[in-house]
Amino acid sequence: MYLGADFIMSLIHFISRRLRSTEGDSFTRTIIYFAIGTIALCVTVILLAHALILGFKTEIKAKVFGFWGHIQITSFNLNNTFESPPILENQTFYPALDSVGQIDYEDELESGQVVKRTTYGGIRHIQAYALKPGILTRKDNLEGIILKGVGTDFDWDFLEEYMLEGEPIRLTDTVPSRDIWVSATTASRLRLKLHDDLIVYFIQENRQVERRFQVAGIYKTGLEEYDKKFALVDIRQIRAVNDWPVNAVTGFEVFVDDLRDLDPFTAHIYYDWLPDDLYIESIRQKFPAIFDWVDLQDINEQVLIILMLIVAMINLITVLLILILERFTMVGILKALGAHDQMIRSIFIRMTLRILLWGMGIGNVMALIIGSVQARYGWMKLDESEYYLSVVPIRWDPWFFLLLNGMFLIVAFLTLWIPSMYIKRIQPVKAIRFK
């Protein structure tokens, strides 16, 4: 007699539901709860690890870029003493690059094939800057410092996030501002407070030049390498010390909307905008060690995901085998009544997938709760001198949630067919006799 597909599906659903109702009558209940807990823990660890690594990468890159920008344009005779030859501010690309949106470019794959792509975003901002090393003094204290001169085009949004106290440098059209922004590290060493006066000495053409400043702001990024070296002043102060013309700068900083567009826009500016006497360098070229270190976190995350998937799949396989062995006699009876292997496999896979869905649901909720509490209250702290951050950063990626849950379902479904093949080896006569 032929049984319709709807009847078979209804029968599978009925048997699965009846089996669930009797789970509390056997030791299988404990095994099932353990499997749900393990899967929930795996999902929670993966989601939190990804959110932590993504937040860590975002925060570190944001701090570095806040000082240097994504792309730097300087004199072709750049040296490592922060005493680069000046270039003129009136360039064809400044501030025209501000209006550049998405661009099309060609990308060469490892196979040698060239494909056409479009950038994810455009150029967000370009600003001029000037650098000058000096010696910062107050009373009997001395501190080597690199003054970074900024103008009216400077983007203060980054530093306002790390400002401990004070306000942006006041830039007027009449005279250069005497305001200076120092780091908390410098302020601590020199015992500086807001509105304190200090003196900076420069060596210019074998003579000493003195400039007086007043502390207008104190910041702390957590990047000790930069905090102990840099201070911000009016760019006109640097021009005056160096005897530069009013339109001279050390270079330009370019910010892009999406970091994935770093290389395409570097090439675009070089070939389509840059004069022959200027030099362009991306932040990836300037600080390759930072990018290599950040990229290493991706490898750690991939290893973690693979390990957690393996643990979850082993638990699911174990639970499925336990369910089959415990219902060994039932499988034999169903076969004796004419049920085919496909139908019986579907019953047990359906039960195991229910365990998986419960574990995934609990894991997603746990990850969201723990991550949200950390993002709001920052109860997990870090040693800022070692990790550059004072608290564990959390940054969610909704697409990763969907990808991870989809990957768990697909991998679990494919994996569960392996132990379910054991049902084929069960012979009705032996199974019933075993009872």
N, C-alpha and C positions, 0 to 999 in steps of 0.2 A: 504494500500500500504506500502511495506517495504522500509525504507530508509537505505541506506548503512552507515556503520560507518564513512567512509571518508566524505560522504555528511553531516552527523550530525556534525562532527568536524569542517568542513568548515563553516557550518551555525553558530555554536557556536562562532567561530572566527569572522565571519562577524558581528554578533549582538554585540559582545563585542567591536569591533572596532567602530561601529556606536554609541554605548553608550558613548565611550570615546570622540568621536568627538562632542558630545552635552553636555559634562560636564560643559563647560563654560557658558551654558545657564541657569544654576540653582545654587542655594545656595550650592549644593553638592560640587562644586569646592572648596569652602573654607574648607569644612569638609575634603575633600581628602588631600588638602595641609597640613592641621593641622595634619592629621594622618601620612603623610609622614615625616613631621618634628619631630613628637613624636617618631616614630620608629627610625629615624636617630639619634636622641638624645640618645635613649636607647642603640643603638648599639655602639655609640661613647663612652658613659660613661662606658659600660662594657669593651670594648677593652682597653681604657685608664686605667681603674682601674686594670685590669689584668696586663698590662704592668708595671704599677707603683708598684703594690705589688710584682711582680716577680723581678723587678729591686731592690726594697727595700730589699727583702729577699737575693738576690744574693750579694748585696753590704755589708750588715751587716755580713753575713756568711763569705765572703771573708776577711773582716777585722779581725774577730776573728781568723780565720784559719791561717791568715798570721803570727800571733804570736804563735799559739799553734799547728798547724797541725791538721789533722783529727783524728789521733790516736797517743797516747803517750805511750811510753814504759819507765818505770822508775824502781827504786829500789822498792822492795816489802815493805820496811819500810818507804814509803813516808809519810811526814808530811806536815803541812800547813805553815811552817815557811821559805820556800825556802832554807832550809839547809838540803837537802836530802843526804843520803849516796851515794857516787859515785859508778858507775858501770863501767866495762871495755868496751872500745870501740870495741875491737875485738870480736864481736859476730857472730854466724853463719848466722844471718839474716841481718847483716850489712856489705856491702851495697847490699846483695843478693836480698832483697825485691824489689829493683828498677826494677828487670827484671820480676816480677810477673805480668802476664796478667790476662785475664778473668778466673774465676774459677767457677766450678759447686758446688752447695750447696743445702741442703734440707731446706725447709721452712715449718713450721707447721702453718696451718691456724687456725682460731678461732674454727672451727668445729672439730679440732683434726686431720684432714687429712694432710698428709705430701706430699708435691709436690716438684719436682726437678726444680731448677731454675739456671740461669747463670747470673753472674754479668754483669752490663752494660759496665764496663771498668776494668782496672787493677790498680796496684799501680803506681803512677806517680813518687814519690820521697821519700827518707828517708834521714834524716840529724840528726846529733848529736848536742847537746847543753848543756850548763851548766849555772846554776843560782847562784847569790850571792848578798844578800842585802848589801847596804852600805849607806854612807852619802856623797852626792855630795856637794862640797863647792867651792865658788868663792868669794874672798874678805870677806865681812861680811855676805854673804847669805848662807843658808843651805837648803838642799833638800834631803829627803829620797828617795832612788832610788833602783831599783832591776836591776842589770846588767845581761844581757843575753849574754853569750859567744857563739860566732858562729865561725865555721871553714870554710875551703875551699869548703865544700859541701853545704853551706847555699844557698838557693834560693833567690836571690836578686830581682827577678822580681816583687814580691809583693810590697816591700817597695819602689822601684823605682817609682811606680805609685803615692805614697804619699810623695815622697821626695820634700821638698821645695827648698833646695839648698844643694850642696855638692856632694860627690861621695862615692861609697861603700868603706868599710874598706879595707885598703891595707894589705894583708896577705902575708908575705914573709916566706921563709924557714929558715931564720937565727934567728931573734929575734922576740918576741911578738910585735905586733903593738900597738902603743899608741893612735890610732884613736878611737873615740867614736861617736856614733850616739845618739843624744838626740831629744826629741820631741819639738815641738814648744811651748808647755805648759811649759816645764822645761826651755827652752831657755828664755822665757819671764820672768819667775819668777827670774831666776838668771842673767838676762841681758846678755845672752850669744850670741855671733855671731860666724860665721864660722871662724875656725882656732884659736879661743880663747883657752887658757890653763885653766885647772881646776884640782882640786884634789878630789879624792874619798877616804874616810876613811872606813876601815873594822875592825870589831872586830873578831879576830881569836885566840881562846884559851886564852881568857882573856888578850889579848894584842892588841894594835892598829896597824894596818897596813895601810900604805899610798901608793897610786899609783897616778901618774900624767898622765893626758890624754889631748888630743887636739881634739876639735870638728871638725869632718870630714864631718858630715852631720846633717841636721835638717829635721825631718819628721813631718807629721800631718795626722793621720788617721781619726780623728773626734770622736774616741772612747775615751772619756775623762778618763774612768776607766783605760785604758792601757797607754794612752799618758802621764799621770802624774806619772806613776810608773816605766816604763821600759826605759832602754837605752841599746844599743848594743855595745859590745866590742869584741876583739879577745878572743877566748875561752882559749888560753894559759895564759892570764892574770888571769882568774878565777882559773885555775889549780895552778898557782904560788902562789896566795894568800892563797889557801886552802892546799898547800903542797901536792897536788895530783900528782900521776905519769903522764907521758906524754900521756897515753892512757885512762885516766879517764874522765868520763862525768856524767852529772846529768841524762840524758836520751836521747831518740830518738823521733823525730817527723816523722810520716808517713802521706803522702798525697795520697789520692786516686783520680782517674779520675772523678768518679761520686759519689756524696754524698749519693745517694740511696744505694750504696754498703757499707756504713759505718759499719753496723752490721755484714754482711757476712765476710768482711775482718778482722774485730776485732776478730771474732771467729776463722777464718782461721789462723791468726797469733798466737793466743793463743794456739790452739791445735797442729799446725804443725810446729811452729818455735820457740816459746818462751820457754826458760829454766824455771825450777820450781822456781828459786829465783828472777824472775823479775815479774813486775806488768804491766798490760796493761789496758788502759782506753780510751774510745772514747770521742770525744768532746761533744757528746750528753750526756754522763754520767758526764762529768766534769762541763758543764754549762747547766743543764736541763732547767733552767728558760728562757734562751735565745731561746732555741728551742720551748718551750711551747708558748712563746710570738710570735715567727715567725709563728708557726702553727695556732695561733689564727687569723692571717691575712687571712688564707685560709677560715676560717668560715665566716669572714666578706665579703670576695669576693663571696662566695656561696650565702649568703643572698642577696647581691646586685644583683647578676645575676637573682635570682628568682623574686625579686621585679621588676626589669626592664622587665623581660619576661611577668609578669602579666600586667604591664602597657601597654606594646606593644600589647598584646593579647586583652585587653579590648578595646583599640582603634580600632583594626581591627574588632572586633565583632560589635562595635558601627557603624563603617562605613558600614559594610555589611548590617546591619539592616536598616540603612538610605537609602542605595541604593535599597534595596528590597521594602521598603515602598514608596519611591519616584516613583518607577516603578511598583507600585501595579497594575495599569490598564494593563500595558504591559504584566505582568505575566498572568493576566486573559485572555488576547487575545491569548497569546501563547498556553495556556492550551486549549482554545476553538478551536484552529487550530490543536490540536493533539499533542503538545509537552509534553513529559513526564517530571516528576519532576526532574529526574536525569539530563536531558539536561539543564533545567532552572537553577538548582543549579550550574552546571558547568559554566554557563555564569557569574553568580555573583561571584563565587569563583575565576574564572579567573581574573576578574576585581580587586578583593581584593588582590590577590597574586601579581598583577602588582604593586599595591601600596606598598606592602611589599618589593618587589625587589628594587623599587626606594628608599625607606627608608633605606634598608640595604646597597645599593650601596653608597648613600650619607654618611651614618654613617661610613662605612669603610674608605672612602676617608678623611673625617673630622678627624677621629682618627689617620690616618697615618700622615696627615699634622701637627696636633697639637703635636703628639708624636715626630715626626722628628725634629720639631722646638725646642722642649724642650730638646731633646737629643743633639742637636748641639749647642744651645746657652744657655741652662740652665736658662731661664728667670723666672721660678718659683723656688723661694728660700725656704729653710727650716732653722729653728733654730737648728744649729748643736749640741748645748748643750742638746737639747731635743730629737732630732731624729737621732743623730750620723752622719747625712749627711747634706751637705751644700746646695744641690740642689735636686729637685725631680728626682729620677732615672727612666729611661725608658728602659725596656728590652722586645723586641718583641719575641713572640712565634708563628711561622707560623702555627703550628698545631692547636693552639687555634683559630686562624682566621677561619680555615676550620671548626672546631668543632662548633664554635658559629654560623656561618652562616647556617650550616647544621641543627643545633638544632632549630634555628629560623624558618626555612622552614618547618621542620617536625611538630613542636608544632603548628605553625600557620595553617598548612593544616588540622591537626586533630581538632583544635579548631574551625575552620570556618565551619565545618560540623554541629555544634550545632545550630547556628542561621539560617543556610541554611535550616534546617528542617522545618522552619516556612512556607516555600513555599508550603509544603504539605497541609497546612491548608487554603490556599487561594482557594476560589471557584470561577470559571470563571464568573458565573452569577452575584455574588455580586461585583466582581472586576470591571466588565464592567459597571455595574449600578452605581458604585461609581464614575466613570468618568462623 
